[in-house]
């Protein structure tokens, strides 16, 4: 991976968290086009030249009254029933965008699983296993970071489960 940025004071909370942990990562900035017809994740994959199945989106769901982070490839969607099962819950619904922004400190389209305002239970889709790196939001629209799935799990204290659907 490319050399990481050490100027944490100029970074997002996600970059600060990565730098503090000493985790190897690479930044992949791109110009976000608000007029794009693509989803945020597919736009990122196209802009940085990454395989879309390796680019993951960070979604928040309400599982039995608590917010849970689901990280799934941008090529699919979050299976809410599978996410609820993965965390021992019964019912899950997508979190309201405003609630997700308040809880994470990020704006929709730039929500990173790293450096969130509040730590949430986090589940990474099983498709990430075996990949050398995954791309996730770096904490703002127009910035992705790539890192090893094991490092992402360690930093988020996450777990792996099949939570994506095509």
Number of C-alpha atoms within 10 A of each C-alpha: 11 10 9 16 16 14 10 15 9 10 16 18 21 22 27 19 17 25 18 11 12 11 16 16 22 19 20 20 17 16 12 16 14 9 6 9 9 12 12 20 24 20 20 29 22 13 16 17 10 16 13 18 18 21 26 27 26 24 23 28 24 20 23 14 11 13 23 24 25 28 27 28 28 24 19 15 16 24 18 21 15 19 28 20 15 17 15 11 16 14 16 22 17 15 18 11 14 10 14 22 18 13 16 22 18 22 16 18 18 22 25 31 30 24 22 20 13 11 16 19 16 24 25 28 22 16 16 23 15 10 13 12 21 23 30 30 28 27 27 20 23 20 21 25 22 23 20 20 19 18 17 22 17 12 16 19 13 20 17 19 19 17 25 22 14 9
